[in-house]
Structure formats: C-alpha cells, structure tokens
C-alpha cells in the first residue's frame, strides 16, 4: 500500500471539468488531473432514474491531500451533490508515486 490516492469526480461540462482540474493542480492538491470526455452516466436522483453526459476527472493525490480535494470539489462544483470518491493506489512506479507525493503540498 502507498500513500497515493486516486480521487474521482464528474462534471456536467468540459469547462467545469477543466476549471476544477486546473484549480486542484494550481492549489497543489493534486499532482495531475486527467479529464475523460463525454462519459454517459445513469444514476438515481430524487427518486428518478436520470441519464446525462458528463466529464470524468481522475485526480492523483495523497491520503492527506484527499480531504482538501474533497473540500475544493464542494467549493468549485455546480452539482448539489458532486461525486467525490477515493481509491487507494496499491502499487505503481516508485518514481511516479514519489512525483505525486512531492507535487501535493
């Protein structure tokens, strides 16, 4: 197990995804944010099944950085309840994992 975490969120537009990703990296909350365009999401919201096009953000951070990522997503996001989940990174290139740790401050 490493200290590295992969956080996930979605955004309703390319502009919002870019705004969130840029802010997370500029604030040193994430080393890198990948934006995967136009994913189709199907979900239950307020008692109804909804479907929408979203942009998926893959956020590389640390365990300590995740709480701050979560706060920033709440601050920057337009959704009432934005997705913000965290997956521990079990293994990876040591140089890459070190870069993430050194980039998050």
Beta strands, then each sheet from edge to edge (+ up, - down):
strand 1: 4-11
strand 2: 32-45
strand 3: 48-62
strand 4: 85-88
sheet 1: 2+ 3- 1+ 4-
end
